[in-house]
């Protein structure tokens, strides 16, 4: 993620913000702000366009989970394109607060931000999701533990789609019943979409 210099319009003592653009749906072209936190790398426009082309027929009315939400790029794009609800899970307090502000500005009633670790959130009871986005910080090597926690949550089932974004050479072990529906490599990033 590129770093931008502090904006001259920022008030003294406040952190600068970065922006991303929603690329489709009712908020197409809208720019949303996010906190420039170390290690935060929103999924780029081209990758998001590919992903949401894959998902276009599944999104209307879907209940989604955006784990390691960060900027909220994936969950916001899903809401823009017709998802009914998105749980945004983000550990960093500043990023979570910024995401709440963006949801309020967009008047996105279907979005809810949870400021806690992913594994803590997944251990809580609740409704099932139709679509799950897993895009953790690449330095954390959290893919396998997160996938196991997701399975253990009991909140996914037949028909759930799980998107996993990882470094190109990362091996992802999934339950035998999961099907790899789509896979694409872009630079050093690998995109995978599984059907539970």
C-alpha positions in Angstrom: 0.0 0.0 0.0 1.4 3.4 -0.9 1.8 6.0 1.8 0.4 9.5 1.2 1.9 12.6 2.8 -0.2 14.2 5.5 -3.0 16.4 4.0 -2.8 20.1 4.6 -6.4 20.0 5.7 -5.7 17.6 8.6 -6.1 19.2 12.0 -3.0 19.3 14.1 -2.6 16.2 16.1 -4.8 14.0 13.9 -3.5 11.1 11.8 -3.7 11.5 8.0 -6.1 9.2 6.1 -5.8 7.3 2.9 -8.6 6.6 0.4 -9.9 3.9 -1.8 -12.6 3.9 -4.4 -15.7 1.7 -4.5 -15.7 0.3 -8.0 -19.3 -1.0 -8.5 -22.9 -1.0 -7.3 -24.9 1.9 -5.7 -21.8 3.6 -4.3 -19.7 3.2 -7.5 -17.0 5.8 -7.7 -17.4 6.9 -4.1 -14.1 7.4 -2.2 -13.9 6.2 1.4 -11.2 7.0 3.9 -9.3 4.5 6.0 -6.5 4.8 8.6 -3.0 4.4 7.2 -2.0 1.6 9.6 1.3 -0.3 9.1 0.7 -3.6 7.3 -2.7 -2.5 6.0 -3.0 -3.2 2.3 -6.5 -2.9 0.9 -7.2 -5.3 -2.0 -6.5 -3.2 -5.2 -9.1 -2.2 -7.7 -8.1 -4.8 -10.3 -8.2 -7.7 -7.8 -11.5 -6.4 -6.4 -13.0 -6.2 -9.9 -12.0 -9.8 -10.6 -13.3 -11.0 -7.3 -16.7 -9.3 -7.6 -17.1 -10.5 -11.1 -16.8 -14.0 -9.6 -19.4 -13.1 -6.9 -21.9 -11.0 -8.9 -24.7 -13.6 -8.8 -24.2 -14.5 -5.1 -24.3 -11.0 -3.6 -27.9 -9.8 -3.7 -29.3 -10.4 -0.2 -26.2 -12.2 1.1 -25.0 -12.1 4.7 -21.2 -11.5 4.6 -18.3 -11.6 7.0 -15.2 -9.4 6.3 -12.5 -10.8 8.7 -9.4 -8.6 9.2 -11.5 -5.9 7.6 -8.8 -3.1 7.7 -10.0 -0.5 5.2 -13.3 -2.4 4.7 -12.7 -2.5 1.0 -14.2 -6.0 0.5 -17.2 -5.6 2.8 -18.1 -2.1 1.5 -17.9 -3.4 -2.1 -20.2 -6.2 -1.1 -22.7 -3.8 0.5 -22.5 -1.5 -2.5 -23.4 -4.5 -4.8 -26.5 -5.7 -2.9 -25.3 -7.7 0.1 -27.9 -7.5 2.9 -25.5 -7.4 5.8 -21.7 -7.4 6.5 -20.0 -8.1 9.8 -16.7 -6.2 9.7 -14.1 -7.6 12.2 -11.1 -5.5 12.8 -8.6 -5.7 15.7 -7.1 -2.2 15.4 -9.2 0.4 17.3 -8.4 3.3 14.9 -9.2 1.3 11.8 -12.5 0.1 13.3 -13.5 3.6 14.3 -12.7 4.9 10.8 -14.7 2.1 9.3 -17.7 3.0 11.5 -17.4 6.6 10.3 -17.4 5.5 6.6 -20.5 3.3 7.1 -22.3 6.2 8.7 -21.3 8.6 5.8 -22.6 6.0 3.3 -25.7 5.4 5.4 -24.9 1.7 5.2 -27.4 0.2 7.6 -26.3 -3.4 6.8 -22.8 -2.9 8.1 -21.7 -3.7 11.6 -18.2 -3.2 13.0 -16.7 -5.6 15.6 -13.5 -4.3 17.2 -12.0 -7.6 18.4 -9.6 -10.4 17.3 -11.0 -12.6 14.6 -10.8 -15.8 16.7 -12.8 -14.1 19.5 -15.5 -13.1 17.1 -15.7 -16.5 15.5 -16.2 -18.1 18.9 -19.4 -16.1 19.4 -22.8 -17.6 18.4 -24.8 -16.0 15.7 -26.4 -16.4 12.3 -24.7 -18.2 9.4 -22.9 -16.3 6.6 -23.3 -16.8 2.9 -20.0 -15.3 2.0 -16.7 -14.9 4.0 -13.7 -12.8 3.1 -10.4 -13.8 4.7 -7.6 -11.4 3.9 -5.3 -11.2 7.0 -2.1 -9.2 7.3 0.4 -11.2 5.2 3.1 -11.1 7.9 0.9 -12.9 10.5 0.5 -16.3 8.8 -3.1 -16.5 10.1 -4.7 -18.4 7.3 -4.9 -21.9 8.7 -5.8 -20.9 12.2 -8.5 -18.7 10.8 -10.0 -21.3 8.5 -10.1 -23.8 11.4 -11.8 -21.2 13.7 -14.3 -20.5 10.9 -15.1 -24.3 10.5 -15.4 -24.6 14.3 -17.8 -21.6 14.5 -20.6 -23.6 13.0 -21.7 -20.5 11.1 -20.9 -21.8 7.6 -22.5 -24.6 5.7 -23.3 -26.0 2.3 -23.5 -23.2 -0.2 -21.2 -20.8 1.8 -18.5 -19.2 -0.3 -15.1 -18.4 1.3 -12.6 -16.0 -0.3 -9.0 -16.3 0.7 -6.3 -13.8 -0.3 -2.7 -14.7 0.5 0.9 -14.4 -0.8 1.4 -16.3 -4.1 3.3 -19.3 -2.6 1.2 -19.8 0.5 -0.3 -23.3 0.8 -3.9 -23.3 2.0 -5.3 -26.6 3.5 -9.1 -26.7 3.5 -11.5 -29.4 4.6 -11.9 -32.2 2.0 -15.5 -31.3 1.3 -14.6 -27.7 0.2 -14.3 -27.1 -3.6 -11.9 -24.7 -5.2 -14.2 -22.7 -7.5 -11.9 -20.0 -8.7 -8.2 -19.2 -8.4 -6.0 -16.4 -9.8 -2.5 -15.1 -9.3 -1.8 -11.4 -9.7 1.8 -10.4 -9.0 2.7 -11.8 -5.6 -0.9 -12.3 -4.5 -3.1 -15.4 -4.9 -6.9 -15.2 -4.9 -8.9 -18.3 -4.1 -12.7 -18.8 -3.9 -13.9 -21.9 -2.2 -17.4 -23.4 -1.9 -18.2 -25.1 1.3 
